[in-house]
Structure formats: structure tokens, C-alpha cells
């Protein structure tokens, strides 16, 4: 079981105020992009809408409002960003994404969580050859944090329809 270390992952800051759920791009991601882009999300169950603001070029924001009845589903996807060979032993670079699937068949990417993943052995060598890598493996908290956010937003938006 790998050791989870929070600073090995990068994801949005999520908090709750009253009944509303809020999320914004992390300070680290804003600094890494030199403030070129950022995102804000407000899920308001009282108004039954999602307000999503995306800013690019430091000063050009655009805001989109999605009433709950225009949202078909919320999807949760995983991809490995590490370009490895088919048969190798490697640490993955995990990327978890949460999207809104709308009734007009369009998709809105809300946030990504990226971080150090688990070591895996896809090589021809047996696992015991890589005992040190397995024993001292460290991962980020991106899986736990993204799944937690997904469960909350899905419960708020889709909970009434079930």
C-alpha cells in the first residue's frame, strides 16, 4: 500500500459556504501558469444552478450558468499521463477529470486532479525484482480528493432525480 502525500498532487481548492459548494483553481496552478487562466465553480442548490467562470489571458472572464435540469450527468474519468512503453515498470502520473454532460450533448470540463500515481510492473520481470519500488512507493491524494468532490457534486445536482 503506497504512502499518500498531499503535496504530490495538484487539484482545485474546494469548500462549502452555507448550502453552496465552491471550487477554484489551486494557487499552485495559478502561479505555474503565471495567472494566465483560472476557474471558479459555484453550485447553488437553492437556485438550482451551477455557475462556472473561466478566465483566460489574465483578464478575460466568461461565465456560464447551467440550471440543474440542463445537466444530464456528471462524469468522472481517469487517464495515465505517463508515456510508458507497453511492457515496463513505472510510476503512473494520474489525471482525474470531472465533467458536466449537458442535455444538448455538450461536455464541460470542470476540473482536473493530477498527481503521482502508484508504481506498477508491466514488465517481463517478476514483482519481487522491484521490491524497493513497491515497498517505498508514494502517491498523491488526487484520487481520494477527486472522488470526494465527484460524490458531493453528483449528490447535490443529481440527488433529487434518483
Contact map, one row per residue, 1 for C-alpha under 8 A:
111000000000000000000000000000000000000000000000000000000000000000000000000000000000000000000000000000000000000000000000000000000000001010000000000000000000000000
111100000000000000000000000000000000000000000000000000000000000000000000000000000000000000000000000000000000000000000100000000000000011111100000000000000000000000
111110000000000000000000000000000000000000000000000000000000000000000000000000000000000000000000000000000000000000000000000000000000000111100000000000000000000000
011111000000000000000000000000000000000000000000000000000000000000000000000000000000000000000000000000000000000000000000000000000000000001111000000000000000000000
001111111000000000000000000000000000000000000000000000000000000000000000000000000000000000000000000000000000000000000000000000000000000001111000000000000000000000
000111111000000000000000000000000000000000000000000000000000000000000000000000000000000000000000000000000000000000000000000000000000000000011000000000000000000000
000011111100000000000000000000000000000000000000000000000000000000000000000000000000000000000000000000000000000000000000000000000000000000010000000000000000000000
000011111100000000000000000000000000000000000000000000000000000000000000000000000000000000000000000000000000000000110000000000000000000000111000000000000000000000
000011111110000000000000000000000000000000000000000000000000000000000000000000000000000000000000000000000000000011110000000000000000000000111100000000000000000000
000000111111000000000000010110000000000000000000000000000000000000000000000000000000000000000000000000000000000011100000000000000000000000000100000000000000000000
000000001111100000000000110000000000000000000000000000000000000000000000000000000000000000000000000000000000001111000000000000000000000000000100010000000000000000
000000000111110000000011110000000000000000000000000000000000000000000000000000000000000000000000000000000000001110000000000000000000000000000000000000000000000000
000000000011111000000011110000000000000000000000000000000000000000000000000000000000000000000000000000000000000000000000000000000000000000000000000000000000000000
000000000001111100001111000000000000000000000000000000000000000000000000000000000000000000000000000000000000000000000000000000000000000000000000000010000000000000
000000000000111110001110000000000000000000000000000000000000000000000000000000000000000000000000000000000000000000000000000000000000000000000000000000000000000000
000000000000011111111100000000000000000000000000000000000000000000000000000000000000000000000000000000000000000000000000000000000000000000000000000000000000000000
000000000000001111111100000000000000000000000000000000000000000000000000000000000000000000000000000000000000000000000000000000000000000000000000000000000000000000
000000000000000111110000000000000000000000000000000000000000000000000000000000000000000000000000000000000000000000000000000000000000000000000000000000000000000000
000000000000000111111000000000000000000000011100000000000000000000000000000000000000000000000000000000000000000000000000000000000000000000000000000000000000000000
000000000000000111111100000000000000000001111100000000000000000000000000000000000000000000000000000000000000000000000000000000000000000000000000000000000000000000
000000000000011110111110000000000000000011110000000000000000000000000000000000000000000000000000000000000000000000000000000000000000000000000000000000001000000000
000000000000011110011111000000000000000111100000000000000000000000000000000000000000000000000000000000000000000000000000000000000000000000000000000000000000000000
000000000001111000001111100000000000000111000000000000000000000000000000000000000000000000000000000000000000000000000000000000000000000000000000000000000000000000
000000000001110000000111110000000000011110000000000000000000000000000000000000000000000000000000000000000000000000000000000000000000000000000000000000000000000000
000000000011100000000011111011000000011100000000000000000000000000000000000000000000000000000000000000000000001000000000000000000000000000000000000000000000000000
000000000111100000000001111111000000000000000000000000000000000000000000000000000000000000000000000000000000000000000000000000000000000000000000000000000000000000
000000000000000000000000111111100000000000000000000000000000000000000000000000000000000000000000000000000000000000000000000000000000000000000000000000000000000000
000000000100000000000000011111110000000000000000000000000000000000000000000000000000000000000000000000000000000000000000000000000000000000000000000000000000000000
000000000100000000000000111111111000000000000000000000000000000000000000000000000000000000000000000000000000000000000000000000000000000000000000000000000000000000
000000000000000000000000111111111111110000000000000000000000000000000000000000000000000000000000000000000000000000000000000000000000000000000000000000000000000000
000000000000000000000000001111111110000000000000000000000000000000000000000000000000000000000000000000000000000000000000000000000000000000000000000000000000000000
000000000000000000000000000111111110000000000000000000000000000000000000000000000000000000000000000000000000000000000000000000000000000000000000000000000000000000
000000000000000000000000000011111111100000000000000000000000000000000000000000000000000000000000000000000000000000000000000000000000000000000000000000000000000000
000000000000000000000000000001111111000000000000000000000000000000000000000000000000000000000000000000000000000000000000000000000000000000000000000000000000000000
000000000000000000000000000001111111110000000000000000000100000000000000000000000000000000000000000000000000000000000000000000000000000000000000000000000000000000
000000000000000000000000000001001111110000000000000000111100000000000000000000000000000000000000000000000000000000000000000000000000000000000000000000000000000000
000000000000000000000000000001001011111000000000000001111100000000000000000000000000000000000000000000000000000000000000000000000000000000000000000000000000000000
000000000000000000000001100001000011111100000000000001110000000000000000000000000000000000000000000000000000000000000000000000000000000000000000000000000000000000
000000000000000000000001100000000000111110000000000111100000000000000000000000000000000000000000000000000000000000000000000000000000000000000000000000000000000000
000000000000000000000111100000000000011111000000000111000000000000000000000000000000000000000000000000000000000000000000000000000000000000000000000000000000000000
000000000000000000001111000000000000001111100000011110000000000000000000000000000000000000000000000000000000010000000000000000000000000000000000000000000000000000
000000000000000000011110000000000000000111110000011100000000000000000000000000000000000000000000000000000000000000000000000000000000000000000000000000000000000000
000000000000000000011100000000000000000011111001111000000000000000000000000000000000000000000000000000000000000000000000000000000000000000000000000000001000000000
000000000000000000111000000000000000000001111111111000000000000000000000000000000000000000000000000000000000000000000000000000000000000000000000000000000000000000
000000000000000000110000000000000000000000111111100000000000000000000000000000000000000000000000000000000000000000000000000000000000000000000000000000000001100000
000000000000000000110000000000000000000000011111000000000000000000000000000000000000000000000000000000000000000000000000000000000000000000000000000000000000000000
000000000000000000000000000000000000000000011111100000000000000000000000000000000000000000000000000000000000000000000000000000000000000000000000000000000000000000
000000000000000000000000000000000000000000111111110000000000000000110000000000000000000000000000000000000000000000000000000000000000000000000000000000000000100000
000000000000000000000000000000000000000000111011111000000000000011110000000000000000000000000000000000000000000000000000000000000000000000000000000000000000000000
000000000000000000000000000000000000000011110001111100000000000011110000000000000000000000000000000000000000000000000000000000000000000000000000000000000000000000
000000000000000000000000000000000000000011110000111110000000001111000000000000000000000000000000000000000000000000000000000000000000000000000000000000000000000000
000000000000000000000000000000000000001111000000011111000000001110000000000000000000000000000000000000000000000000000000000000000000000000000000000000000000000000
000000000000000000000000000000000000001110000000001111100000111100000000000000000000000000000000000000000000000000000000000000000000000000000000000000000000000000
000000000000000000000000000000000000111100000000000111110000111000000000000000000000000000000000000000000000000000000000000000000000000000000000000000000000000000
000000000000000000000000000000000001111000000000000011111111110000000000000000000000000000000000000000000000000000000000000000000000000000000000000000000000000000
000000000000000000000000000000000001110000000000000001111111100000000000000000000000000000000000000000000000000000000000000000000000000000000000000000000000000000
000000000000000000000000000000000001100000000000000000111111000000000000000000000000000000000000000000000000000000000000000000000000000000000000000000000000000000
000000000000000000000000000000000011100000000000000000111111000000000000000000000000000000000000000000000000000000000000000000000000000000000000000000000000000000
000000000000000000000000000000000000000000000000000000111111100000000000000000000000000000000000000000000000000000000000000000000000000000000000000000000000000000
000000000000000000000000000000000000000000000000000000111111110000000000000000000000000000000000000000000000000000000000000000000000000000000000000000000000000000
000000000000000000000000000000000000000000000000000011110011111000000000000000000000000000000000000000000000000000000000000000000000000000000000000000000000000000
000000000000000000000000000000000000000000000000000011100001111100000000000000000000000000000000000000000000000000000000000000000000000000000000000000000000000000
000000000000000000000000000000000000000000000000001111000000111110000000000000000000000000000000000000000000000000000000000000000000000000000000000000000000000000
000000000000000000000000000000000000000000000000001110000000011111000000000000000000000000000000000000000000000000000000000000000000000000000000000000000000000000
000000000000000000000000000000000000000000000000111100000000001111100000000000000000000000000000000000000000000000000000000000000000000000000000000000000000000000
000000000000000000000000000000000000000000000000111000000000000111110110000000000000000000000000000000000000000000000000000000000000000000000000000000000000000000
000000000000000000000000000000000000000000000001110000000000000011111110000000000000000000000000000000000000000000000000000000000000000000000000000000000000000000
000000000000000000000000000000000000000000000001110000000000000001111110000000000000000000000000000000000000000000000000000000000000000000000000000000000000110000
000000000000000000000000000000000000000000000000000000000000000000111111000000000000000000000000000000000000000000000000000000000000000000000000000000000000000000
000000000000000000000000000000000000000000000000000000000000000001111111000000000000000000000000000001110000000000000000000000000000000000000000000000000000000000
000000000000000000000000000000000000000000000000000000000000000001111111110000000000000000000000000111100000000000000000000000000000000000000000000000000000000000
000000000000000000000000000000000000000000000000000000000000000000001111110000000000000000000000000111100000000000000000000000000000000000000000000000000000000000
000000000000000000000000000000000000000000000000000000000000000000000011111000000000000000000000000111000000000000000000000000000000000000000000000000000000010000
000000000000000000000000000000000000000000000000000000000000000000000011111100000000000000000000011110000000000000000000000000000000000000000000000001000100000000
000000000000000000000000000000000000000000000000000000000000000000000000111110000000000000000000111110000000000000000000000000000000000000000000000000000000000000
000000000000000000000000000000000000000000000000000000000000000000000000011111000000000000000001111000000000000000000000000000000000000000000000000001000000000000
000000000000000000000000000000000000000000000000000000000000000000000000001111100000000000000001110000000000000000000000000000000000000000000000000000000000000000
000000000000000000000000000000000000000000000000000000000000000000000000000111110000000000000111100000000000000000000000000000000000000000000000000000000000000000
000000000000000000000000000000000000000000000000000000000000000000000000000011111000000000000111000000000000000000000000000000000000000000000000000000000000000000
000000000000000000000000000000000000000000000000000000000000000000000000000001111100000000011110000000000000000000000000000000000000000000000000000000000000000000
000000000000000000000000000000000000000000000000000000000000000000000000000000111110000000011110000000000000000000000000000000000000000000000000000000000000000000
000000000000000000000000000000000000000000000000000000000000000000000000000000011111000000111100000000000000000000000000000000000000000000000000000000000000000000
000000000000000000000000000000000000000000000000000000000000000000000000000000001111100000000000000000000000000000000000000000000000000000000000000000000000000000
000000000000000000000000000000000000000000000000000000000000000000000000000000000111110101000000000000000000000000000000000000000000000000000000000000000000000000
000000000000000000000000000000000000000000000000000000000000000000000000000000000011111100000000000000000000000000000000000000000000000000000000000000000000000000
000000000000000000000000000000000000000000000000000000000000000000000000000000000001111100000000000000000000000000000000010000000000000000000000000000000000000000
000000000000000000000000000000000000000000000000000000000000000000000000000000000000111110000000000000000000000000000000011100000000000000000000000000000000000000
000000000000000000000000000000000000000000000000000000000000000000000000000000000001111111000000000000000000000000000000111100000000000000000000000000000000000000
000000000000000000000000000000000000000000000000000000000000000000000000000000000000001111100000000000000000000000000011111000000000000000000000000000000000000000
000000000000000000000000000000000000000000000000000000000000000000000000000000000001000111110000000000000000000000000011100000000000000000000000000000000000000000
000000000000000000000000000000000000000000000000000000000000000000000000000000000100000011111000000000000000000000011111000000000000000000000000000000000000000000
000000000000000000000000000000000000000000000000000000000000000000000000000000011100000001111100000000000000000000011111000000000000000000000000000000000000000000
000000000000000000000000000000000000000000000000000000000000000000000000000000011100000000111110000000000000000001111000000000000000000000000000000000000000000000
000000000000000000000000000000000000000000000000000000000000000000000000000001111100000000011111000000000000000011111000000000000000000000000100000000000000000000
000000000000000000000000000000000000000000000000000000000000000000000000000001111000000000001111100000000000000111100000000000000000000000000100000000000000000000
000000000000000000000000000000000000000000000000000000000000000000000000000111100000000000000111110000000000000111000000000000000000000000000110010000000000000000
000000000000000000000000000000000000000000000000000000000000000000000000001111000000000000000011111000000000111110000000000000000000000000000000010000000000000000
000000000000000000000000000000000000000000000000000000000000000000000000011110000000000000000001111100000000111100000000000000000000000000000000010001000000000000
000000000000000000000000000000000000000000000000000000000000000000000000011100000000000000000000111110000011111000000000000000000000000000000000000000000000000000
000000000000000000000000000000000000000000000000000000000000000000000011111000000000000000000000011111000011110000000000000000000000000000000000000000000000000000
000000000000000000000000000000000000000000000000000000000000000000000011111000000000000000000000001111101111000000000000000000000000000000000000000000000000000000
000000000000000000000000000000000000000000000000000000000000000000000111100000000000000000000000000111111111000000000000000000000000000000000000000000000000000000
000000000000000000000000000000000000000000000000000000000000000000000111000000000000000000000000000011111100000000000000000000000000000000000000000000000000000000
000000000000000000000000000000000000000000000000000000000000000000000100000000000000000000000000000001111100000000000000000000000000000000000000000000000000000000
000000000000000000000000000000000000000000000000000000000000000000000000000000000000000000000000000011111110000000000000000000000000000000000000000000000000000000
000000000000000000000000000000000000000000000000000000000000000000000000000000000000000000000000000011111111000000000000000000000000000000000000000000000000000000
000000000000000000000000000000000000000000000000000000000000000000000000000000000000000000000000001111001111100000000000000000000000000000000000000000000000000000
000000000000000000000000000000000000000000000000000000000000000000000000000000000000000000000000001111000111110000000000000000000000000000000000000000000000000000
000000000000000000000000000000000000000000000000000000000000000000000000000000000000000000000000111100000011111000000000000000000000000000000000000000000000000000
000000000000000000000000000000000000000010000000000000000000000000000000000000000000000000000000111100000001111100000000000000000000000000000000000000000000000000
000000000011000000000000100000000000000000000000000000000000000000000000000000000000000000000000111000000000111110000000000000000000000000000000000000000000000000
000000000011000000000000000000000000000000000000000000000000000000000000000000000000000000000011110000000000011111000000000000000000000000000000000000000000000000
000000001111000000000000000000000000000000000000000000000000000000000000000000000000000000000111100000000000001111100000000000000000000000000110010000000000000000
000000001110000000000000000000000000000000000000000000000000000000000000000000000000000000001111000000000000000111110000000000000000000000000100000000000000000000
000000011100000000000000000000000000000000000000000000000000000000000000000000000000000000001110000000000000000011111000000000000000000000111100000000000000000000
000000011000000000000000000000000000000000000000000000000000000000000000000000000000000000111100000000000000000001111100000000000000000001110000000000000000000000
000000000000000000000000000000000000000000000000000000000000000000000000000000000000000000111100000000000000000000111110000000000000000001110000000000000000000000
010000000000000000000000000000000000000000000000000000000000000000000000000000000000000000110000000000000000000000011111000000000000000011100000000000000000000000
000000000000000000000000000000000000000000000000000000000000000000000000000000000000000011110000000000000000000000001111100000000000110010000000000000000000000000
000000000000000000000000000000000000000000000000000000000000000000000000000000000000000011110000000000000000000000000111110000000000000000000000000000000000000000
000000000000000000000000000000000000000000000000000000000000000000000000000000000000000111000000000000000000000000000011111011100100000000000000000000000000000000
000000000000000000000000000000000000000000000000000000000000000000000000000000000000011110000000000000000000000000000001111100000000000000000000000000000000000000
000000000000000000000000000000000000000000000000000000000000000000000000000000000000001110000000000000000000000000000000111111000000000000000000000000000000000000
000000000000000000000000000000000000000000000000000000000000000000000000000000000000001100000000000000000000000000000000011111000000000000000000000000000000000000
000000000000000000000000000000000000000000000000000000000000000000000000000000000000000000000000000000000000000000000000101111101000000000000000000000000000000000
000000000000000000000000000000000000000000000000000000000000000000000000000000000000000000000000000000000000000000000000101111111100000000000000000000000000000000
000000000000000000000000000000000000000000000000000000000000000000000000000000000000000000000000000000000000000000000000100011111110000000000000000000000000000000
000000000000000000000000000000000000000000000000000000000000000000000000000000000000000000000000000000000000000000000000000001111110000000000000000000000000000000
000000000000000000000000000000000000000000000000000000000000000000000000000000000000000000000000000000000000000000000000000011111110000000000000000000000000000000
000000000000000000000000000000000000000000000000000000000000000000000000000000000000000000000000000000000000000000000000100001111111110000000000000000000000000000
000000000000000000000000000000000000000000000000000000000000000000000000000000000000000000000000000000000000000000000000000000111111111000000000000000000000000000
000000000000000000000000000000000000000000000000000000000000000000000000000000000000000000000000000000000000000000000000000000000111111100000000000000000000000000
000000000000000000000000000000000000000000000000000000000000000000000000000000000000000000000000000000000000000000000010000000000111111110000000000000000000000000
010000000000000000000000000000000000000000000000000000000000000000000000000000000000000000000000000000000000000000000010000000000111111110000000000000000000000000
110000000000000000000000000000000000000000000000000000000000000000000000000000000000000000000000000000000000000000000000000000000011111110000000000000000000000000
011000000000000000000000000000000000000000000000000000000000000000000000000000000000000000000000000000000000000000000000000000000001111111000000000000000000000000
111000000000000000000000000000000000000000000000000000000000000000000000000000000000000000000000000000000000000000000110000000000000111111100000000000000000000000
011110000000000000000000000000000000000000000000000000000000000000000000000000000000000000000000000000000000000000011100000000000000000111110000000000000000000000
011110011000000000000000000000000000000000000000000000000000000000000000000000000000000000000000000000000000000000111100000000000000000011111000000000000000000000
000111111000000000000000000000000000000000000000000000000000000000000000000000000000000000000000000000000000000000111000000000000000000001111110000000000000000000
000111011000000000000000000000000000000000000000000000000000000000000000000000000000000000000000000000000000000000100000000000000000000000111111100000000000000000
000000001110000000000000000000000000000000000000000000000000000000000000000000000000000000000111000000000000000011100000000000000000000000011111110000000000000000
000000000000000000000000000000000000000000000000000000000000000000000000000000000000000000000001000000000000000010000000000000000000000000011111111000000000000000
000000000000000000000000000000000000000000000000000000000000000000000000000000000000000000000000000000000000000000000000000000000000000000001111111100000000000000
000000000000000000000000000000000000000000000000000000000000000000000000000000000000000000000000000000000000000000000000000000000000000000001111111110000000000000
000000000010000000000000000000000000000000000000000000000000000000000000000000000000000000000001110000000000000010000000000000000000000000000111111111000000000000
000000000000000000000000000000000000000000000000000000000000000000000000000000000000000000000000000000000000000000000000000000000000000000000011111111100000000000
000000000000000000000000000000000000000000000000000000000000000000000000000000000000000000000000000000000000000000000000000000000000000000000001111111110000000000
000000000000010000000000000000000000000000000000000000000000000000000000000000000000000000000000000000000000000000000000000000000000000000000000111111111000000000
000000000000000000000000000000000000000000000000000000000000000000000000010100000000000000000000010000000000000000000000000000000000000000000000011111111100000000
000000000000000000000000000000000000000000000000000000000000000000000000000000000000000000000000000000000000000000000000000000000000000000000000001111111110000000
000000000000000000000000000000000000000000000000000000000000000000000000000000000000000000000000000000000000000000000000000000000000000000000000000111111111000000
000000000000000000001000000000000000000000100000000000000000000000000000000000000000000000000000000000000000000000000000000000000000000000000000000011111111100000
000000000000000000000000000000000000000000000000000000000000000000000000010000000000000000000000000000000000000000000000000000000000000000000000000001111111111000
000000000000000000000000000000000000000000000000000000000000000000000000000000000000000000000000000000000000000000000000000000000000000000000000000000111111111000
000000000000000000000000000000000000000000001000000000000000000000000000000000000000000000000000000000000000000000000000000000000000000000000000000000011111111100
000000000000000000000000000000000000000000001001000000000000000000010000000000000000000000000000000000000000000000000000000000000000000000000000000000001111111100
000000000000000000000000000000000000000000000000000000000000000000010000100000000000000000000000000000000000000000000000000000000000000000000000000000000111111111
000000000000000000000000000000000000000000000000000000000000000000000000000000000000000000000000000000000000000000000000000000000000000000000000000000000111111111
000000000000000000000000000000000000000000000000000000000000000000000000000000000000000000000000000000000000000000000000000000000000000000000000000000000001111111
000000000000000000000000000000000000000000000000000000000000000000000000000000000000000000000000000000000000000000000000000000000000000000000000000000000000011111
000000000000000000000000000000000000000000000000000000000000000000000000000000000000000000000000000000000000000000000000000000000000000000000000000000000000011111
